[in-house]
Amino acid sequence: MSNPQLHNVSVNTQASVYFDGKCVSHGITLADGSKKSVGVVLPSTLTFNTGAPEIMECVAGSCEYKLAGSDQWQSSGPGHSFKIPGQSSFEIRVSEAYHYICHFG
């Protein structure tokens, strides 16, 4: 899944800024109409809620994450991804900048 470039995309040039700047992302739409976001989470521990299912793909840095209902932290680094169900949440712990692509749907 990891790819250093995404081709043929439309980019929302206004960033989405969450948690006082600890997470910044840009929404993109691919030629096939699928939507993703690309961004970075700076060192912090945050909780995100999901509407639709998501896949968080790490492209640089690393994080630890814990899905709703779990007591276990798991690690994710470059080339790894993790799935979050829709209408759920996850905690993410970052000690160095975590660069990601979020795949929706």
Summary of the structure (lengths in Angstrom):
residues: 105
radius of gyration: 13.1
end to end distance: 15.2
largest distance: 39.8
contacts: 282
relative contact order: 0.28
helix: 3%
strand: 56%
